[in-house]
Amino acid sequence: MSVEIFAQRLQSVLDKHDISQNKFATMLGVQQPTVWQYCNGKRMPSAVMVARISELLDVSTDYLLGRTDKF
């Protein structure tokens, strides 16, 4: 699993849904710098958080983690 792939895909999905990092942080219940770190490859979320991100953005965890190119 690549932190860079996760970061790129997360930011791409946020952009596709027109969701700002600040708004997404509120949706996740975390501080905005945490989402910034996720989107910039500085920090990898826990497995539980990846699952939550997947649910909120209606995208598969496999897509976010780079295991498939299908949402």
C-alpha positions as CSV (number, residue, x, y, z in Angstrom):
1,M,0.0,0.0,0.0
2,S,1.3,3.4,-1.0
3,V,0.7,6.5,1.1
4,E,1.1,8.5,-2.1
5,I,-1.5,6.6,-4.0
6,F,-4.0,6.9,-1.1
7,A,-3.3,10.7,-0.9
8,Q,-3.8,11.2,-4.6
9,R,-7.0,9.2,-4.7
10,L,-8.5,10.8,-1.7
11,Q,-7.9,14.3,-3.0
12,S,-9.2,13.3,-6.4
13,V,-12.5,11.9,-4.9
14,L,-12.8,15.0,-2.7
15,D,-12.4,17.2,-5.8
16,K,-14.9,15.0,-7.8
17,H,-17.5,15.5,-5.1
18,D,-16.5,19.2,-4.6
19,I,-15.8,18.7,-0.9
20,S,-13.2,20.9,0.7
21,Q,-10.6,19.4,3.1
22,N,-12.2,21.6,5.8
23,K,-15.7,20.3,5.2
24,F,-14.4,16.7,5.0
25,A,-12.6,17.1,8.3
26,T,-16.0,18.1,9.8
27,M,-17.7,15.1,8.2
28,L,-15.0,12.8,9.6
29,G,-14.9,14.4,13.0
30,V,-11.2,15.3,12.9
31,Q,-9.2,18.5,12.6
32,Q,-8.5,19.9,9.2
33,P,-4.7,19.4,9.5
34,T,-5.4,15.7,9.8
35,V,-7.2,15.6,6.4
36,W,-4.5,17.8,4.9
37,Q,-1.9,15.2,6.1
38,Y,-4.0,12.4,4.5
39,C,-4.3,14.3,1.2
40,N,-0.6,15.2,1.0
41,G,0.8,11.8,1.9
42,K,2.2,12.9,5.3
43,R,0.0,10.5,7.3
44,M,-1.9,7.3,6.6
45,P,-5.3,6.9,8.3
46,S,-6.0,3.8,10.4
47,A,-8.0,0.9,8.8
48,V,-11.1,2.0,10.6
49,M,-10.7,5.5,9.3
50,V,-10.1,4.3,5.7
51,A,-13.4,2.4,6.0
52,R,-15.2,5.5,7.3
53,I,-13.7,7.6,4.5
54,S,-14.8,5.0,2.0
55,E,-18.4,5.1,3.3
56,L,-18.6,8.9,3.4
57,L,-17.3,9.2,-0.1
58,D,-19.1,6.2,-1.6
59,V,-15.9,4.7,-2.9
60,S,-14.3,1.3,-2.2
61,T,-11.5,0.9,0.2
62,D,-9.7,-1.1,-2.5
63,Y,-9.8,2.0,-4.8
64,L,-8.5,4.3,-2.1
65,L,-5.7,1.9,-1.2
66,G,-4.7,1.4,-4.9
67,R,-5.7,-2.2,-5.2
68,T,-8.2,-1.5,-8.0
69,D,-9.0,1.3,-10.4
70,K,-12.7,0.8,-10.0
71,F,-14.6,3.0,-7.5
